């Protein structure tokens, strides 16, 4: 594991210490907070199994309605 020296403002250190879980080291707290922050900043990403295709934008959410409409037309 790499050792890094990081200078934190007192206010950021206080936030990290307040967010520390019981028995957690300061380094572990900072690591956990950075990981969660990066994950949250990336936002939601499409799952790998989502295919590209043609159709309405809401096809995934409204597939049942579209299929029902298709069956009722025939």
C-alpha positions as CSV (number, residue, x, y, z in Angstrom):
1,X,0.0,0.0,0.0
2,X,1.4,3.4,-1.0
3,X,2.0,6.0,1.7
4,X,0.9,9.5,0.8
5,X,1.2,12.8,2.6
6,X,-1.9,15.0,2.1
7,X,-2.5,18.4,3.6
8,X,-6.1,18.9,4.7
9,X,-7.7,22.0,5.9
10,X,-8.8,21.8,9.6
11,X,-12.5,21.9,8.5
12,X,-12.0,18.8,6.2
13,X,-10.1,17.0,8.9
14,X,-13.0,17.7,11.3
15,X,-15.5,16.4,8.8
16,X,-13.5,13.2,8.4
17,X,-13.1,12.7,12.1
18,X,-16.9,13.2,12.5
19,X,-17.6,10.6,9.8
20,X,-15.2,8.0,11.3
21,X,-16.8,4.7,12.3
22,X,-16.1,3.2,15.7
23,X,-12.6,1.9,15.8
24,X,-11.7,3.1,12.3
25,X,-8.3,4.7,11.7
26,X,-8.1,8.1,10.1
27,X,-6.5,6.6,7.0
28,X,-9.3,4.1,6.7
29,X,-11.9,6.8,7.1
30,X,-10.4,9.0,4.5
31,X,-10.1,6.0,2.1
32,X,-13.7,5.1,2.6
33,X,-14.9,8.7,2.1
34,X,-12.9,9.1,-1.0
35,X,-14.2,5.9,-2.5
36,X,-17.8,6.7,-1.8
37,X,-17.3,10.3,-3.1
38,X,-15.9,9.1,-6.4
39,X,-18.6,6.5,-6.8
40,X,-21.3,9.1,-6.1
41,X,-19.8,11.7,-8.4
42,X,-19.8,9.2,-11.3
43,X,-23.5,8.9,-11.1
44,X,-25.5,6.0,-12.4
45,X,-24.1,4.2,-15.3
46,X,-25.9,1.8,-17.6
47,X,-25.5,-1.9,-16.8
48,X,-23.2,-3.8,-19.1
49,X,-26.1,-5.9,-20.4
50,X,-28.1,-3.0,-21.8
51,X,-28.2,-3.3,-25.6
52,X,-28.5,-0.5,-28.1
53,X,-31.4,-0.6,-30.5
54,X,-34.2,1.4,-32.0
55,X,-37.5,2.2,-30.4
56,X,-39.0,4.6,-27.9
57,X,-36.8,6.0,-25.2
58,X,-39.0,4.5,-22.5
59,X,-39.2,1.0,-24.0
60,X,-37.4,-0.6,-21.0
61,X,-39.9,0.9,-18.6
62,X,-43.0,0.6,-20.7
63,X,-42.3,-2.7,-22.6
64,X,-45.4,-4.4,-21.1
65,X,-47.7,-1.5,-22.3
66,X,-46.1,-1.6,-25.8
67,X,-46.5,-5.4,-26.0
68,X,-50.2,-5.2,-24.9
69,X,-50.9,-2.5,-27.5
70,X,-49.2,-4.7,-30.2
71,X,-51.3,-7.7,-29.2
72,X,-54.6,-5.8,-29.1
73,X,-54.0,-4.3,-32.6
74,X,-53.7,-7.8,-34.1
